[in-house]
Each structure stands twice: as C-alpha cells, then as structure tokens.
Amino acid sequence: MVTDPPSSLVTLSGPHKVALNWFAARAGEEIEWPKPLNNGLYLLNKAKGIHKPKNWTHALSVRQAINSPYPDKEIVFQDDGSWEFEYFQEGDDPTAWQKDFTNVALMQNIANRVPVAVVRQTKLKPNPLYHVMGLAVVTGWRNGYFTLQSLDAEPIRPTVAEPSPPIDLNDARRRMEKAIVVREGAGAFRAKALKAFKGQCAVTGCKVTDVLEAAHIVPYLGTHTNGIGNTLLLRSDIHTLFDKGLLSIDDKNLTAKIEKSLKPTEYGYLQGKAINLPKGDLGFWRASLKLRSELLKMSAVASPKTESI
C-alpha cells in the first residue's frame, strides 16, 4: 500500500481531482455503470479497459471485465487491507505497448506518479455491476503488466500547507540534513551505485562522495528498476539537470547532450563528453537510456507542459 499521497495530487487539474475524488468516495462499493459527471466527463470507458479522457495526458481509470481477453492476474490482498494488482496492458504484444495511446497514458501515470481509479466487474449483463477498489499508484510495468498498488489517501485537495519555519538553527540544520539524505538516495541503492561507479560521477568524474547521488535512468517503476543497469552516479547539480531534462545521454554513443540554454554556461563543456560507466556489458544501460528517451519524447508530444513531475 502506498501511504504517502503523491505530490502530483496537488497540481492536477480541477476536473481530474473531482473525478478521482468520485472514485475515492465510493471505494468498496458495488456500483452500476457510472453516468458522466456534470462537466460531461466520462469516468470509465466501454471500449477500453484503460480510460484516458480526450486531451488528457494521463489515464483516469482502469477497468477489469469478467470476460476480459487479457491475462490480468489476481489481486493480492494484504492483512492490512491493502492490495496489489498486475493489470495487463492494451494489446497482446508487450514489445509494442507504445502503439496504444492508453498504454502511453498509463506510462505517464508512472512517470508523474498520478493515481488511477481501479474498478472490477462483478456481475455480467443484464444490469452489470462493478466493485470500486479505490485509487492506486501505478508503480511499474514489466512484460506487459502494469503494477497497481492501493493508495491510502484522504480526499484530494487543491493545496497543501507550507511547512512551518524552523524554530532555531539546530532545527534548520536537522531539516537540511534530512533533505540531503532523501536527495542522495540513502541505503543500498546509493551504496551499490557508489561501488559500481567507483565513487565517481558518470558525467563529470567528480569523486567528492558527499555530493554524489544515485539516479534512476528510467523513473522508479518498482523495485526491479533499482538494478545497476538503470542507475547512474551523478554529482548533485548534474542529477538535477538530468531530472529536468536539461542534460541527457545518447544511448548509442554514450555521450552527454545538453539543451541549447546550457551551452553558453559553465556546463557547455559537457556537450559530447563521453560518460563513465562500469566495465562490462553496457546493454542494460543502453536499454534504460533508450527507454528514458522514448518516455520523454512521448511526454513532450502528449503534453508540452505536464501537470507534474
């Protein structure tokens, strides 16, 4: 179960919040096919299990039908009431997932941590019924399956309270240290990256351990994306540029590429610079870099200005 509501909830459009709240308020209920909301927004899609409303970047809901042609897995329930659902993509071929716009939309849910509503059919026609599972975070995709983890969240609100100011210098220092630990990527993930890259930034060669961070190449899609082939060790400022898409890495020649806005800056020298990767088979890094590039391109085409990141 995901207990921390994604920050993306704050920046979603009003209609998106209203629609997710509609499902959240009915979690655990058996419902008939829902009517459109007052603004005309459809909540489910009769033609497709994954529903992406027109002109939206993200999917709103996923629906499992009793006689579905797809091999969805059984929902796994935990003792605390949380659940995980392996939901198969649209289309039979996992290698061609990008051909269906609904799969592309769910990939955007992953990249931006935007929740979806989950509904399961419990009764066939006539008078079909559907069980509202509630909201879920799409945490990963593998071999055609999207992983949906239940979200334990209160109704979505448009704003969040600003953190209170530090009460003294010691409090400020504690907050700063906590932020640094989170940003560095504490634990085994960072330790593994430091070891694999021999304590050296893959782009700049910086060896100052305190400013090196473990970065996912493809945004975190579940524990399997913590593999070293989806990891880069980056200096903190380079990590920020990488996350913002201002710096990228060519998956063919493994060199750094920077946006035009950075060329007249102190980062200009990085253009075309070969990156340092651990010795051995580089296939995993190339595959991760290629997938990242594809996701970024789809994000730009779907919405030049995404709702959150």
N, C-alpha and C positions, 0 to 999 in steps of 0.2 A: 504493500500500500504506500502511495506517495502522500506524505503528511504535510509537506510544505507547499502551499499553493504556488504555482509558477508565477514569476513576476509578470509574465505576458498577460495575465488576467487583468492587470491594471490598465493596460494600453489597448485592449481590444475595443472595437467599435461598439456603440450602444446596442445595435441590433444583435451583435454577436453575444454580448453579455446577457441580453434578455433571453435569447434562445437557450444558452447554456443554463441559465437560472431556471427556465421552464423545466428542463430535464432534471436538474438537481433537486427541485422541489417535489418531484414525483418519483424519486429513487425508491425502488422496492415495490412500486405499484404495477398492477396489470392495467393496461390502457387499450382502448381501441385506436385505430389509425388516427393520428392527431390532425386536427384541422390547421390550416395556416394561421400564423399569428396575425394580429390586427394590421401589421405593416405588410402583409402578404407573403411573409417568409415561410417557406415550407420547411418543416423540421426533419422529415425523412424523405427518402426517395424510393418510389415504387420500382423504378427501372434498375437501380443500382444499390448495392448494399452500403457503399460509401457515398455519403451525401455531401457534395460541395456546392453550396448555393452559387448562383450565377454571379460572376465578377468577384467572388471571394478568393483569397489566396489559400486558405486552409479549409479542411473538411470540418463539418459541423457535427456529423453523427455517423455511426456505423450500425448496421442492422444485420442480425443473423436470422436467416429464414430456416424454417423446419426442413424444407426440401432443397436446401442450398446445394448447388452443383460443386461448391468449393469445399475442400477438406479442412474446415475450421476445427481446431482442437477443443476439447472440453475445457470449460472454465475451471480453474483450480482455486478452490476457496481455502483460506487460512482460518485458524482458530479465532482470530480477532475479527473475522467478518470481511477482511479484505480479500481481493481476488486478482487473478492474472488471467489474461485471455490471449491466446495465439490465434489471430484473425487473418485468414488468407486474403491476399491481395485480389484486385480485379484482374482477370486474365490468368490463364493456366501456366504461362512461362515466366518463372522468376527472373530470367535474364532480360525480359522485355517489359519490366514493370513500368518503365518510363513512358511507354506508349499509351497508357491510360491516364487521363488527367486526374482521376480520383486518387490513384496511387501517388501521383506527383503532389497532390494536395496533402495527403497524409504524411509524406516526407517533409513537407513544410511544417506540419504539426510537430514532427520530431525536432526539426532544426530550431524552431522557435518556442518549443515547449508549450504549445497551445493545446488545451484539453479537447477531447471529443466526448459526445454523449454515446452511450452504448445501450442498444435495445435488442432483445431476443424475442423471436416469435414463439408463443406458447400454444397457440390454437390456430388450426387451419380454417380456411373458408368453409362455410359462410360465417360471417361475424368473427374474423380473426382477432386474436388478442396478442399483446406484446408486453413483455416484462421489461421495465426500465431498470437497468443495472445501476445507472448513475453516470457520473463523469469519470473519465480515465485519462491518464497521460500516456501518450504513445512513446514508449521508451526505446523502441528498437525495431529493426527489420532484418530478417535473415531468411534466406532461401524461400522467399515468397510470403513469409509470415510477419505481420506487424504484431509487436508485443504491446498489449494494453494493460496498464496497471491502475487499479482503482485509486481514485483521488479522494482523500478525506478532506474536503474543503467546505467552508461556510459559503453562503451565497456570495456571489461576486459583486464587489463594489467598485465604483469608478476611481476611487482614490485610496491611498494608504497614508497613514500618519507618518510624518517625518520623525526620524529618530531624535530623541531628546539630546540636547548638547551635553558634552562631557562635564562632569561636576568639578573636576580638577585635573591637574597634569597627569597624575597617575592613571585616572580613568581614561583620559585621552590616549595615553601610551598603550593601555590594555586593548582598547578598541583598535588602534593601529596595528598592534601585533596580531590580533585576531584576524583582521582583514588580510594581512600579509600571509598568514598561514593558509587561509582559504584560497587566496590567489595563487600561491605557489603550488597548490595541489599536494596536500600533505599525504603521508602514508606511502604505501607500497608502490603506487603509480609513479610518483616522483622519484622514489628511490631507484626503481627499475630504470627510469629514463636516465638518471644521473650515471648509473653504472654502464648502461648500453652506449651512451654517447661520451663516456669517459670524462664526465664533468665539463663538457664544452658545448657552447651554443652552436646549434647546427648551421646557423647563418653567419654569425659574426666571429665565432671562435672564442668568445668571451669565456673565461674559466673562473669567474668570481661566483662561487656556489650560491651565495646569498641572493643573487639577482637572477638565478636561473629557474625556470619554471617548466613543468611538464605540460605540453599542449596536445590536445586531440587534433588530429588532422581532419577527420570527419567528426562532426559534433557528436557528443556522447549519445549512443544509441543502445545502451545496455552494457553489461559487464564485458561482453565479447569485444567491444571496441576499446577496451583498455589494453589490448595487445600491443606489443612494442612496435609492430608494423603500422600502427595507427598513431604513433607518438613522435613528437619532436621535442627536443630540449631547446628552449629559447630564452634569450635574455628578456627580462620583463617588458621592455619597451617594444621589442620585436614581436613578442607574444601579442601585445595589444594591436600592433599594426596587422598582424596575421588574422586576429579575430575580426577586425574591422574590414578586412578585405583590401587593405591598402598595400599589403605585401602578400605575394603568393609564390608558389614553387611549381615550376614546369615539371610535369610528371614524366616527360620524355628525356630531357637532358639534365634534369635535376639541378636547375639553376633558379636563383631568386628573380622575381619580377616585381617591380614597384609601379604604383599608379603615377600618372604624369604629375600630380600635385606634389609628389615627394622628390622628383628628380632635381629641382633646384635647392633641395635641403641637404642637411648633413647625412641623409640616408641615400642620397643619389648614387653613391659608390656601390651600393648593393645590387644595382641592376646588372643581371647577367652573372652574378657571383655564384660559383659552384658551392653547393651546400655539403656539409659533412655528415655522412650517415655511417652507422656501424658497418663494418666489413661483412661481406657475405651476400646472400641472395637479397636483392633490392626489390623483388617483385611485389612484396606486401606494401612497401612504401609507395611504389608507383601506382598500385591499385587504389590505395587510400587517397593519394593526391588526385588521381583521375576522378574518383567519385566525388571528392570535395568540389572539384572544378565543375562537375555536372550539376551538383546541387546548387552552387552559387549562380550558375547560368540560369537554371530553372527559376530560382528565386527572383532574379532580375527581370526575367520575362513575365513571370506571374504578377509581380508587384514591385516596381522600381523602388517603392518606399514601403517596406514591410511594417507590420503592426508592432513587431517587437523582435528582439534578437537576444 
